[in-house]
Amino acid sequence: MKVVVYSTGSSIGMLKYVNSFSAIPTLNEQWAQVRRHFPDYEFIIVATEGTSPHLVDYDEEKKEIAPDGVKLVLLKGSADTDAYVKAIREEAPSIAIAASYFGGEMDWETLKDALIAEDLRKASIRTVCNSLFAAETFFDKWTTHEVLTEKGFSVARATHIPAVYQKLSRQHPDLYSNVYLDLAFHRIRQMHFPVIIKAAGASGSAGIFVAESFEKAKENILSREEDFDLIIEEMLEGEQFGTEIHGTKGNYTILPPFKCRLNDQGVTDTLNYVKYGPVTDPKYKVEELRSMLRRLAEEMGLEGCAQVDLAFDGDKWSIIEVNPRMSGMTAGSAALESRYPLEVVIESCLDKEINYDVPSIMEKCLYFRTVVQSLDELYEMRKEVHVKYMEKGSPDLGRDDIKIIGATIALGGFETFADMAEEVKRLAAVYPKTINQNIAAYACRIAECEE
């Protein structure tokens, strides 16, 4: 069987801001594992130049390195949907799998993936990809809010300010009163604070602001210069979690949630996070959550990989946002199953019966981002049995005299959180330049709370 794995990119993305990015084990090694599992399959990657560090390794010049035994077809960043469909059809695959990551400047690669998928299906090529309905809904946070509300999912109370009305007074000086903003501020004044203000489009948590009062919210909204619509939503009470949905209709893995450590503002710090799971304590109503997410997957047409941010207030689960693509959580999700991220994405889309949709068989996992003081130490850690996956990169700070190496590390294979805490303490003692004592202390707190 011939399988095309395709990934699109519309901006230079991660590699613009990160030097010497690499995965450990390498993508070449991950592909070797996939090929061992599927010896009768031929794999082809069709991707955009410079945007696929989740699929291929890169050399020091940030050029793609084709994995051993895998054909690599690269398209220019300007390539449109028709160019991708043509490139994929020329390979005559039995199945095509969409496998994009976040999109840098704009997180909208899932839209292009879905458009490609629709054309491939018209050409009678079986394609696993999140639906165009899901991609279009979840690309925009306000549309997400409206659709999920209509379908009966619990979400935060929110309001919306289109970009055109934010700038109207500045662009039209003859308008001495912005009535739409009066309406928006009227709605915001009635909200429970704090509220979160963020761009309805854009990428990730770009421009997120937590306002503790109406005055702070109004000040932030009036000071914004970006061309994005805004969504203002009440901060959901309770604890925050994340999880992923893998597979296809009738063959989903609905993972139990990961719990997120929050920053001082009560939100997940995307640059300095710690997450652990699976959380299976009955008090969190995990089976109720998994049933809700299965309904979400089926009604929205999710296929392949999708990530969901969640809040639990002690009684009910609410959805914060959905990213219908691979995410920063995929490494942690894979560690629950002692697999590599690439394995999870590809194997979940092929005709292989999976049994990962059983929380009791999943192993405990901790994954986190950290600043690395020694590359030698980081690579030495690879030999440790509980180190399931690592990524490292040096952010481009625009200064030659300052170099920082950041890493994401997934630790897994633990039967209990107590076992996890003991191992993290040991690793922190052996590798103090990679795992700091704050991580070890947090692992101990997890064990105390979860055991």
HELIX and SHEET records of a PDB file:
HELIX    1   1 MET A   14  TYR A   17  1                                   4    
HELIX    2   2 LEU A   27  HIS A   37  1                                  11    
HELIX    3   3 THR A   81  GLU A   90  1                                  10    
HELIX    4   4 GLU A  109  LYS A  122  1                                  14    
HELIX    5   5 LEU A  132  PHE A  139  1                                   8    
HELIX    6   6 LYS A  141  GLU A  150  1                                  10    
HELIX    7   7 ALA A  163  GLN A  166  1                                   4    
HELIX    8   8 LEU A  168  GLN A  171  1                                   4    
HELIX    9   9 VAL A  179  ARG A  189  1                                  11    
HELIX   10  10 PHE A  214  SER A  223  1                                  10    
HELIX   11  11 PRO A  282  TYR A  284  5                                   3    
HELIX   12  12 VAL A  286  MET A  300  1                                  15    
HELIX   13  13 THR A  330  LEU A  336  1                                   7    
HELIX   14  14 PRO A  341  GLU A  347  1                                   7    
HELIX   15  15 PRO A  359  ILE A  361  5                                   3    
HELIX   16  16 LEU A  375  GLU A  380  1                                   6    
HELIX   17  17 MET A  381  LYS A  383  5                                   3    
HELIX   18  18 PHE A  417  VAL A  430  1                                  14    
HELIX   19  19 GLN A  437  GLU A  450  1                                  14    
SHEET    1   A 5 LYS A  71  LEU A  75  0                                        
SHEET    2   A 5 GLU A  42  THR A  48  1                                        
SHEET    3   A 5 LYS A   2  SER A   7  1                                        
SHEET    4   A 5 ILE A  95  ALA A  98  1                                        
SHEET    5   A 5 ARG A 126  VAL A 128  1                                        
SHEET    1   B 8 VAL A  18  ILE A  24  0                                        
SHEET    2   B 8 VAL A 387  PRO A 395 -1                                        
SHEET    3   B 8 ILE A 405  PHE A 414 -1                                        
SHEET    4   B 8 LYS A 364  VAL A 372 -1                                        
SHEET    5   B 8 VAL A 274  GLY A 277 -1                                        
SHEET    6   B 8 PHE A 258  CYS A 260 -1                                        
SHEET    7   B 8 GLU A 239  THR A 248 -1                                        
SHEET    8   B 8 ASN A 251  ILE A 254 -1                                        
SHEET    1   C 9 VAL A  18  ILE A  24  0                                        
SHEET    2   C 9 VAL A 387  PRO A 395 -1                                        
SHEET    3   C 9 ILE A 405  PHE A 414 -1                                        
SHEET    4   C 9 LYS A 364  VAL A 372 -1                                        
SHEET    5   C 9 VAL A 274  GLY A 277 -1                                        
SHEET    6   C 9 PHE A 258  CYS A 260 -1                                        
SHEET    7   C 9 GLU A 239  THR A 248 -1                                        
SHEET    8   C 9 GLY A 304  PHE A 312 -1                                        
SHEET    9   C 9 TRP A 317  ASN A 323 -1                                        
SHEET    1   D 2 ASP A  57  TYR A  58  0                                        
SHEET    2   D 2 GLU A  64  ILE A  65 -1                                        
SHEET    1   E 4 ALA A 158  ILE A 161  0                                        
SHEET    2   E 4 LEU A 230  GLU A 234 -1                                        
SHEET    3   E 4 VAL A 195  ALA A 199 -1                                        
SHEET    4   E 4 PHE A 209  ALA A 211 -1                                        
END                                                                             
